[in-house]
Amino acid sequence: MKNKKRVLIIVHGAWPIKLRLRVIEKVKENILDFLTTKRGITRRDYHKFKRYMEEEYDIIEVLRWSGGLTKNFDIKPAKKHLKNLLRKHKREKVDIISFSLGGLVSQEALKECPDIKINNVLLAGTINNPEINFKNCSKVFNVYSEKDKFQDIAELFYEKTIDKKIRSKNVKNIALKEVRHDELCKNKRIKTQRLYEFYKNLLIN
């Protein structure tokens, strides 16, 4: 492992959608604010996190995918792109961090690449497939917020469950208390440290 490059793959979630009609947009914002994701997780958030992690990795890849919500037209092609990235870096030491719907993309790709060994996987407020066992991953950290209502709704919609925990032997479930869904990729202070540092300490071990 000494001579292998360290690679981080960042898998973003669905992109926020802005509606043209102000009245409808306001209603949407109020509903999403109640679900703790009024602003969504933006491109700027992901790029700030990428810059923060650059000193720790030789290569950082941000998975390029549509950020849409449908399984066939958005998640399925995203899974294919991620599988290609995993094959590209299969001889390196690869970590994956996924946010929101990006967790489902990652899990579907890992399920179909059982021969590719992954170092650490960090899931932050993600939609989780209960059938995934992560056998090809050294460590998996499932970080979720007890305040996050959006994850509950999305989990119910995609996987017919509202269980934020992942029941698998090599998964460590970590509950945060006061983080909104749209703050999962912001450098918010949590207890004695900030969120980016918290993620970094989990991934770099």
Accessible surface in RSA format (square Angstrom, percent):
REM  Atomic radii and reference values for relative SASA: ProtOr
REM  Chains: A
REM  Algorithm: Lee & Richards
REM  Probe-radius: 1.40
REM  Slices: 20
REM RES _ NUM      All-atoms   Total-Side   Main-Chain    Non-polar    All polar
REM                ABS   REL    ABS   REL    ABS   REL    ABS   REL    ABS   REL
RES MET A   1   133.57  69.2  88.35  58.5  45.22 107.7  76.21  64.8  57.36  76.0
RES LYS A   2   206.13 100.6 169.54 104.0  36.59  87.1 121.72 109.6  84.41  89.9
RES ASN A   3   153.13 105.6 119.64 115.6  33.49  80.6  39.18  94.3 113.95 110.1
RES LYS A   4    88.45  43.1  75.15  46.1  13.30  31.7  41.00  36.9  47.44  50.5
RES LYS A   5   108.68  53.0 107.00  65.7   1.67   4.0  57.38  51.6  51.30  54.6
RES ARG A   6    44.62  18.7  44.62  22.7   0.00   0.0  30.63  41.9  13.99   8.5
RES VAL A   7     0.00   0.0   0.00   0.0   0.00   0.0   0.00   0.0   0.00   0.0
RES LEU A   8     0.00   0.0   0.00   0.0   0.00   0.0   0.00   0.0   0.00   0.0
RES ILE A   9     0.00   0.0   0.00   0.0   0.00   0.0   0.00   0.0   0.00   0.0
RES ILE A  10     0.00   0.0   0.00   0.0   0.00   0.0   0.00   0.0   0.00   0.0
RES VAL A  11     0.00   0.0   0.00   0.0   0.00   0.0   0.00   0.0   0.00   0.0
RES HIS A  12     3.57   1.9   3.57   2.5   0.00   0.0   1.79   1.8   1.77   2.1
RES GLY A  13     0.83   1.0   0.00   N/A   0.83   1.0   0.80   2.2   0.03   0.1
RES ALA A  14    27.39  25.2  15.65  24.2  11.74  26.7  15.65  22.0  11.74  31.1
RES TRP A  15    41.63  16.7  35.09  17.0   6.54  15.4  32.61  17.4   9.02  14.6
RES PRO A  16    63.18  46.0  31.91  29.1  31.27 113.7  43.55  36.0  19.63 122.0
RES ILE A  17   106.19  60.4  95.95  71.5  10.24  24.7  99.93  72.0   6.26  17.0
RES LYS A  18   163.10  79.6 135.99  83.4  27.11  64.5 106.38  95.8  56.71  60.4
RES LEU A  19    67.22  37.4  58.82  42.1   8.40  21.1  61.47  43.2   5.75  15.5
RES ARG A  20   236.04  99.1 204.09 104.0  31.95  76.1  82.56 112.8 153.48  93.0
RES LEU A  21   117.89  65.7 115.65  82.7   2.25   5.6 116.82  82.0   1.07   2.9
RES ARG A  22   212.05  89.0 201.48 102.7  10.57  25.2  78.45 107.2 133.60  81.0
RES VAL A  23   118.83  78.2 113.88 103.1   4.94  11.9 118.08 102.6   0.75   2.0
RES ILE A  24    88.61  50.4  87.53  65.2   1.07   2.6  88.42  63.7   0.19   0.5
RES GLU A  25    15.69   9.0  15.69  11.9   0.00   0.0  11.54  22.3   4.15   3.4
RES LYS A  26   114.75  56.0 113.68  69.7   1.07   2.6  73.38  66.0  41.37  44.1
RES VAL A  27    79.73  52.5  79.04  71.6   0.68   1.6  79.64  69.2   0.09   0.2
RES LYS A  28    44.93  21.9  41.86  25.7   3.07   7.3  34.65  31.2  10.28  11.0
RES GLU A  29    36.86  21.2  36.86  27.9   0.00   0.0   2.13   4.1  34.74  28.4
RES ASN A  30    83.58  57.6  74.26  71.8   9.32  22.4  24.42  58.8  59.17  57.2
RES ILE A  31    98.66  56.1  94.71  70.6   3.95   9.5  98.65  71.0   0.01   0.0
RES LEU A  32    41.64  23.2  41.64  29.8   0.00   0.0  41.64  29.2   0.00   0.0
RES ASP A  33    60.69  42.5  54.91  54.7   5.78  13.7   2.31   5.4  58.38  58.2
RES PHE A  34   132.87  66.5 119.98  74.3  12.89  33.5 129.63  78.6   3.23   9.3
RES LEU A  35    24.29  13.5  24.29  17.4   0.00   0.0  24.29  17.1   0.00   0.0
RES THR A  36     6.44   4.6   6.44   6.5   0.00   0.0   6.44   8.6   0.00   0.0
RES THR A  37     7.44   5.3   6.83   6.9   0.61   1.5   2.62   3.5   4.82   7.3
RES LYS A  38    86.20  42.1  76.97  47.2   9.23  22.0  33.36  30.0  52.84  56.3
RES ARG A  39    94.30  39.6  79.32  40.4  14.98  35.7  58.17  79.5  36.12  21.9
RES GLY A  40    11.25  13.9   0.00   N/A  11.25  13.9  10.77  29.6   0.48   1.1
RES ILE A  41     7.37   4.2   4.42   3.3   2.96   7.1   4.42   3.2   2.96   8.0
RES THR A  42    38.11  27.1  37.77  38.3   0.34   0.8  36.73  49.3   1.37   2.1
RES ARG A  43   135.47  56.9 132.65  67.6   2.81   6.7  50.31  68.8  85.16  51.6
RES ARG A  44   173.69  72.9 165.50  84.4   8.19  19.5  46.03  62.9 127.66  77.4
RES ASP A  45     2.93   2.1   2.87   2.9   0.06   0.1   0.06   0.1   2.87   2.9
RES TYR A  46     1.41   0.7   1.41   0.8   0.00   0.0   1.00   0.8   0.40   0.5
RES HIS A  47    83.16  45.4  83.13  57.8   0.02   0.1  50.44  52.0  32.72  38.1
RES LYS A  48    91.21  44.5  86.57  53.1   4.64  11.1  45.37  40.8  45.84  48.8
RES PHE A  49     0.05   0.0   0.05   0.0   0.00   0.0   0.05   0.0   0.00   0.0
RES LYS A  50    53.45  26.1  53.45  32.8   0.00   0.0  19.79  17.8  33.66  35.9
RES ARG A  51   141.18  59.3 127.99  65.2  13.19  31.4  59.05  80.7  82.14  49.8
RES TYR A  52    78.62  36.7  56.89  32.4  21.73  56.5  56.01  42.1  22.61  27.9
RES MET A  53     0.00   0.0   0.00   0.0   0.00   0.0   0.00   0.0   0.00   0.0
RES GLU A  54    82.90  47.6  71.30  53.9  11.60  27.6  27.53  53.2  55.37  45.2
RES GLU A  55   170.49  97.9 131.27  99.3  39.22  93.4  54.22 104.9 116.26  94.9
RES GLU A  56    57.24  32.9  42.85  32.4  14.39  34.3   4.82   9.3  52.42  42.8
RES TYR A  57    15.77   7.4   0.00   0.0  15.77  41.0   2.87   2.2  12.90  15.9
RES ASP A  58    96.24  67.4  59.75  59.5  36.49  86.3  14.57  34.3  81.67  81.4
RES ILE A  59    51.99  29.6  47.36  35.3   4.63  11.1  51.99  37.4   0.00   0.0
RES ILE A  60    25.44  14.5   4.52   3.4  20.92  50.4   4.52   3.3  20.92  56.8
RES GLU A  61    34.80  20.0  33.02  25.0   1.78   4.2   3.69   7.1  31.11  25.4
RES VAL A  62    36.85  24.2  22.53  20.4  14.32  34.5  22.53  19.6  14.32  38.8
RES LEU A  63     3.59   2.0   2.58   1.8   1.01   2.5   3.05   2.1   0.54   1.5
RES ARG A  64   212.77  89.3 200.01 102.0  12.77  30.4  75.85 103.7 136.92  83.0
RES TRP A  65    20.44   8.2   1.30   0.6  19.14  44.9  10.35   5.5  10.09  16.4
RES SER A  66    70.84  59.9  37.01  49.4  33.83  77.9  50.49 107.5  20.35  28.5
RES GLY A  67     4.65   5.7   0.00   N/A   4.65   5.7   0.20   0.5   4.45  10.0
RES GLY A  68    19.38  23.9   0.00   N/A  19.38  23.9  19.38  53.2   0.00   0.0
RES LEU A  69    93.53  52.1  87.29  62.4   6.24  15.7  87.34  61.3   6.19  16.7
RES THR A  70    67.90  48.3  62.07  62.9   5.84  13.9  67.90  91.2   0.00   0.0
RES LYS A  71   103.71  50.6  96.29  59.1   7.42  17.7  62.39  56.2  41.32  44.0
RES ASN A  72   104.78  72.3  95.22  92.0   9.56  23.0  14.78  35.6  89.99  87.0
RES PHE A  73   168.82  84.5 152.39  94.4  16.43  42.8 154.56  93.7  14.26  40.8
RES ASP A  74    20.98  14.7  19.42  19.3   1.56   3.7   0.49   1.1  20.49  20.4
RES ILE A  75     8.10   4.6   8.10   6.0   0.00   0.0   8.10   5.8   0.00   0.0
RES LYS A  76   122.82  59.9 119.43  73.3   3.40   8.1  66.71  60.0  56.11  59.8
RES PRO A  77    52.09  38.0  48.10  43.8   3.99  14.5  52.09  43.0   0.00   0.0
RES ALA A  78     0.33   0.3   0.00   0.0   0.33   0.7   0.00   0.0   0.33   0.9
RES LYS A  79    31.83  15.5  31.83  19.5   0.00   0.0   7.75   7.0  24.09  25.7
RES LYS A  80   133.09  64.9 132.79  81.5   0.30   0.7  75.22  67.7  57.87  61.6
RES HIS A  81    84.39  46.1  81.06  56.3   3.33   8.5  49.82  51.3  34.57  40.2
RES LEU A  82     0.00   0.0   0.00   0.0   0.00   0.0   0.00   0.0   0.00   0.0
RES LYS A  83    34.55  16.9  34.55  21.2   0.00   0.0   2.53   2.3  32.02  34.1
RES ASN A  84    74.50  51.4  67.72  65.4   6.77  16.3  25.62  61.7  48.87  47.2
RES LEU A  85    24.58  13.7  23.49  16.8   1.08   2.7  24.15  17.0   0.43   1.2
RES LEU A  86     0.17   0.1   0.17   0.1   0.00   0.0   0.17   0.1   0.00   0.0
RES ARG A  87   115.31  48.4 107.32  54.7   7.99  19.0  48.31  66.0  67.01  40.6
RES LYS A  88   139.06  67.8 101.15  62.1  37.92  90.3  76.27  68.6  62.80  66.9
RES HIS A  89     9.00   4.9   8.83   6.1   0.17   0.4   5.15   5.3   3.85   4.5
RES LYS A  90   104.57  51.0  85.61  52.5  18.96  45.1  32.37  29.1  72.19  76.9
RES ARG A  91   175.88  73.8 168.26  85.8   7.62  18.1  68.65  93.8 107.23  65.0
RES GLU A  92    46.08  26.5  40.13  30.4   5.95  14.2   1.97   3.8  44.11  36.0
RES LYS A  93    42.82  20.9  40.31  24.7   2.51   6.0   8.67   7.8  34.15  36.4
RES VAL A  94     2.04   1.3   1.30   1.2   0.75   1.8   1.30   1.1   0.75   2.0
RES ASP A  95     0.00   0.0   0.00   0.0   0.00   0.0   0.00   0.0   0.00   0.0
RES ILE A  96     0.00   0.0   0.00   0.0   0.00   0.0   0.00   0.0   0.00   0.0
RES ILE A  97     0.00   0.0   0.00   0.0   0.00   0.0   0.00   0.0   0.00   0.0
RES SER A  98     0.00   0.0   0.00   0.0   0.00   0.0   0.00   0.0   0.00   0.0
RES PHE A  99     0.00   0.0   0.00   0.0   0.00   0.0   0.00   0.0   0.00   0.0
RES SER A 100     7.65   6.5   7.65  10.2   0.00   0.0   2.35   5.0   5.30   7.4
RES LEU A 101     4.22   2.4   4.22   3.0   0.00   0.0   4.22   3.0   0.00   0.0
RES GLY A 102     0.00   0.0   0.00   N/A   0.00   0.0   0.00   0.0   0.00   0.0
RES GLY A 103     0.00   0.0   0.00   N/A   0.00   0.0   0.00   0.0   0.00   0.0
RES LEU A 104     2.83   1.6   2.83   2.0   0.00   0.0   2.83   2.0   0.00   0.0
RES VAL A 105     0.00   0.0   0.00   0.0   0.00   0.0   0.00   0.0   0.00   0.0
RES SER A 106     0.08   0.1   0.08   0.1   0.00   0.0   0.08   0.2   0.00   0.0
RES GLN A 107     0.34   0.2   0.34   0.2   0.00   0.0   0.09   0.2   0.25   0.2
RES GLU A 108    38.00  21.8  38.00  28.7   0.00   0.0   9.48  18.3  28.52  23.3
RES ALA A 109     0.00   0.0   0.00   0.0   0.00   0.0   0.00   0.0   0.00   0.0
RES LEU A 110     3.83   2.1   1.58   1.1   2.25   5.7   1.58   1.1   2.25   6.1
RES LYS A 111   108.13  52.8  84.60  51.9  23.53  56.0  64.49  58.0  43.64  46.5
RES GLU A 112    76.61  44.0  53.32  40.3  23.28  55.4  30.06  58.1  46.54  38.0
RES CYS A 113     2.01   1.5   1.10   1.2   0.91   2.1   0.98   2.5   1.04   1.1
RES PRO A 114    91.80  66.9  81.08  73.9  10.73  39.0  82.72  68.3   9.08  56.5
RES ASP A 115   116.19  81.4  87.32  86.9  28.86  68.3  48.52 114.2  67.66  67.5
RES ILE A 116     8.16   4.6   5.57   4.1   2.60   6.3   8.16   5.9   0.00   0.0
RES LYS A 117   144.29  70.4 134.01  82.2  10.28  24.5  97.61  87.9  46.68  49.7
RES ILE A 118     2.90   1.6   0.13   0.1   2.77   6.7   1.19   0.9   1.70   4.6
RES ASN A 119    22.06  15.2  16.64  16.1   5.42  13.1   4.58  11.0  17.48  16.9
RES ASN A 120     2.17   1.5   2.17   2.1   0.00   0.0   0.00   0.0   2.17   2.1
RES VAL A 121     0.05   0.0   0.05   0.0   0.00   0.0   0.05   0.0   0.00   0.0
RES LEU A 122     0.00   0.0   0.00   0.0   0.00   0.0   0.00   0.0   0.00   0.0
RES LEU A 123     0.12   0.1   0.12   0.1   0.00   0.0   0.12   0.1   0.00   0.0
RES ALA A 124     0.00   0.0   0.00   0.0   0.00   0.0   0.00   0.0   0.00   0.0
RES GLY A 125     0.02   0.0   0.00   N/A   0.02   0.0   0.00   0.0   0.02   0.1
RES THR A 126     0.00   0.0   0.00   0.0   0.00   0.0   0.00   0.0   0.00   0.0
RES ILE A 127     1.72   1.0   1.72   1.3   0.00   0.0   1.72   1.2   0.00   0.0
RES ASN A 128     6.02   4.1   5.57   5.4   0.45   1.1   5.56  13.4   0.46   0.4
RES ASN A 129    13.23   9.1  12.10  11.7   1.14   2.7   0.00   0.0  13.23  12.8
RES PRO A 130    93.28  68.0  56.73  51.7  36.55 132.9  67.05  55.4  26.23 163.0
RES GLU A 131   133.00  76.4 104.82  79.3  28.19  67.1  43.75  84.6  89.25  72.9
RES ILE A 132    10.97   6.2   3.51   2.6   7.46  18.0   5.59   4.0   5.37  14.6
RES ASN A 133    76.18  52.5  69.97  67.6   6.21  15.0  23.91  57.5  52.27  50.5
RES PHE A 134     3.28   1.6   0.68   0.4   2.60   6.8   2.91   1.8   0.37   1.1
RES LYS A 135   170.20  83.0 140.12  86.0  30.08  71.6  91.26  82.1  78.94  84.1
RES ASN A 136    12.04   8.3   8.08   7.8   3.96   9.5   4.80  11.5   7.24   7.0
RES CYS A 137     7.60   5.8   0.00   0.0   7.60  17.9   1.34   3.4   6.26   6.8
RES SER A 138    75.95  64.2  47.91  63.9  28.05  64.6  28.80  61.3  47.15  66.1
RES LYS A 139   100.29  48.9  99.94  61.3   0.35   0.8  61.42  55.3  38.87  41.4
RES VAL A 140     0.86   0.6   0.00   0.0   0.86   2.1   0.00   0.0   0.86   2.3
RES PHE A 141    15.94   8.0  15.94   9.9   0.00   0.0  15.94   9.7   0.00   0.0
RES ASN A 142     0.07   0.0   0.07   0.1   0.00   0.0   0.00   0.0   0.07   0.1
RES VAL A 143     0.05   0.0   0.00   0.0   0.05   0.1   0.00   0.0   0.05   0.1
RES TYR A 144    17.90   8.4  17.90  10.2   0.00   0.0   8.40   6.3   9.51  11.7
RES SER A 145     0.03   0.0   0.03   0.0   0.00   0.0   0.03   0.1   0.00   0.0
RES GLU A 146   108.53  62.3  77.92  59.0  30.61  72.9  33.25  64.3  75.27  61.5
RES LYS A 147    84.22  41.1  73.98  45.4  10.24  24.4  49.76  44.8  34.47  36.7
RES ASP A 148     0.57   0.4   0.03   0.0   0.54   1.3   0.41   1.0   0.17   0.2
RES LYS A 149    85.43  41.7  85.32  52.4   0.11   0.3  56.98  51.3  28.45  30.3
RES PHE A 150    52.19  26.1  52.19  32.3   0.00   0.0  52.19  31.6   0.00   0.0
RES GLN A 151     0.18   0.1   0.18   0.1   0.00   0.0   0.09   0.2   0.09   0.1
RES ASP A 152    42.42  29.7  42.16  42.0   0.26   0.6  13.55  31.9  28.87  28.8
RES ILE A 153    89.88  51.1  88.94  66.3   0.95   2.3  89.03  64.1   0.85   2.3
RES ALA A 154     8.67   8.0   4.89   7.5   3.78   8.6   8.66  12.2   0.00   0.0
RES GLU A 155     2.06   1.2   2.06   1.6   0.00   0.0   0.56   1.1   1.51   1.2
RES LEU A 156    90.98  50.7  89.38  63.9   1.60   4.0  89.38  62.8   1.60   4.3
RES PHE A 157   141.28  70.7 126.62  78.4  14.67  38.2 134.43  81.5   6.86  19.6
RES TYR A 158    19.02   8.9  12.35   7.0   6.67  17.4  11.67   8.8   7.35   9.1
RES GLU A 159    34.67  19.9  21.18  16.0  13.49  32.1   2.48   4.8  32.19  26.3
RES LYS A 160   160.89  78.5 136.10  83.5  24.80  59.0 105.33  94.8  55.57  59.2
RES THR A 161    36.38  25.9  29.89  30.3   6.48  15.4  24.45  32.8  11.92  18.0
RES ILE A 162   111.19  63.3  97.83  72.9  13.36  32.2  98.01  70.6  13.18  35.8
RES ASP A 163    55.45  38.8  45.13  44.9  10.32  24.4  29.25  68.8  26.20  26.1
RES LYS A 164    22.28  10.9  19.50  12.0   2.78   6.6  16.62  15.0   5.66   6.0
RES LYS A 165    95.03  46.4  87.41  53.6   7.62  18.1  31.75  28.6  63.28  67.4
RES ILE A 166    12.79   7.3   7.17   5.3   5.63  13.6  10.03   7.2   2.77   7.5
RES ARG A 167   177.70  74.6 138.90  70.8  38.80  92.4  79.12 108.1  98.58  59.7
RES SER A 168    25.13  21.2   6.49   8.7  18.64  42.9  11.14  23.7  14.00  19.6
RES LYS A 169   214.64 104.7 174.76 107.2  39.87  94.9 127.21 114.5  87.43  93.1
RES ASN A 170    48.53  33.5  31.71  30.6  16.82  40.5  36.86  88.7  11.67  11.3
RES VAL A 171    16.93  11.1   0.00   0.0  16.93  40.8   1.09   0.9  15.84  43.0
RES LYS A 172   125.15  61.1 120.05  73.7   5.10  12.1  71.82  64.6  53.33  56.8
RES ASN A 173    50.01  34.5  23.47  22.7  26.54  63.9   7.32  17.6  42.69  41.3
RES ILE A 174    28.19  16.0  25.54  19.0   2.65   6.4  28.19  20.3   0.00   0.0
RES ALA A 175    45.55  41.9  18.44  28.5  27.11  61.7  18.44  26.0  27.11  71.8
RES LEU A 176    18.02  10.0  15.10  10.8   2.92   7.3  18.02  12.7   0.00   0.0
RES LYS A 177   142.68  69.6 134.25  82.4   8.42  20.1  76.84  69.2  65.84  70.1
RES GLU A 178   112.99  64.9 108.36  82.0   4.63  11.0  56.02 108.3  56.98  46.5
RES VAL A 179     0.72   0.5   0.72   0.6   0.00   0.0   0.72   0.6   0.00   0.0
RES ARG A 180    48.25  20.3  48.24  24.6   0.01   0.0  19.59  26.8  28.66  17.4
RES HIS A 181     4.09   2.2   4.05   2.8   0.04   0.1   2.81   2.9   1.28   1.5
RES ASP A 182     3.81   2.7   3.71   3.7   0.10   0.2   0.00   0.0   3.81   3.8
RES GLU A 183    36.64  21.0  36.64  27.7   0.00   0.0   6.57  12.7  30.07  24.6
RES LEU A 184     0.05   0.0   0.05   0.0   0.00   0.0   0.05   0.0   0.00   0.0
RES CYS A 185     0.14   0.1   0.07   0.1   0.08   0.2   0.07   0.2   0.08   0.1
RES LYS A 186    71.13  34.7  69.19  42.5   1.94   4.6  43.84  39.5  27.30  29.1
RES ASN A 187    54.49  37.6  41.87  40.5  12.62  30.4  18.76  45.1  35.73  34.5
RES LYS A 188    64.07  31.3  55.48  34.0   8.59  20.4  26.80  24.1  37.26  39.7
RES ARG A 189   132.34  55.6 116.15  59.2  16.19  38.5  52.08  71.2  80.26  48.6
RES ILE A 190    23.15  13.2  18.24  13.6   4.91  11.8  22.83  16.4   0.33   0.9
RES LYS A 191   192.11  93.7 152.20  93.4  39.92  95.0 110.88  99.8  81.24  86.5
RES THR A 192   128.75  91.6 101.88 103.3  26.87  64.0  81.23 109.1  47.52  71.8
RES GLN A 193    47.20  26.4  44.43  32.5   2.77   6.6  10.74  22.9  36.47  27.7
RES ARG A 194   103.13  43.3 102.69  52.3   0.44   1.0  25.22  34.5  77.90  47.2
RES LEU A 195     0.00   0.0   0.00   0.0   0.00   0.0   0.00   0.0   0.00   0.0
RES TYR A 196     9.94   4.6   9.94   5.7   0.00   0.0   8.03   6.0   1.91   2.4
RES GLU A 197    68.48  39.3  68.21  51.6   0.27   0.6  10.89  21.1  57.59  47.0
RES PHE A 198    26.18  13.1  26.18  16.2   0.00   0.0  26.18  15.9   0.00   0.0
RES TYR A 199     0.05   0.0   0.05   0.0   0.00   0.0   0.05   0.0   0.00   0.0
RES LYS A 200    50.59  24.7  50.59  31.0   0.00   0.0  12.78  11.5  37.82  40.3
RES ASN A 201    79.43  54.8  65.83  63.6  13.60  32.7  26.47  63.7  52.96  51.2
RES LEU A 202    23.95  13.3  23.28  16.7   0.68   1.7  23.95  16.8   0.00   0.0
RES LEU A 203     0.00   0.0   0.00   0.0   0.00   0.0   0.00   0.0   0.00   0.0
RES ILE A 204    53.10  30.2  39.44  29.4  13.66  32.9  39.44  28.4  13.66  37.1
RES ASN A 205    89.89  62.0  34.42  33.3  55.47 133.6  63.69 153.3  26.19  25.3
END  Absolute sums over single chains surface
CHAIN  1 A    11332.8       9706.1       1626.6       6249.1       5083.7
END  Absolute sums over all chains
TOTAL         11332.8       9706.1       1626.6       6249.1       5083.7
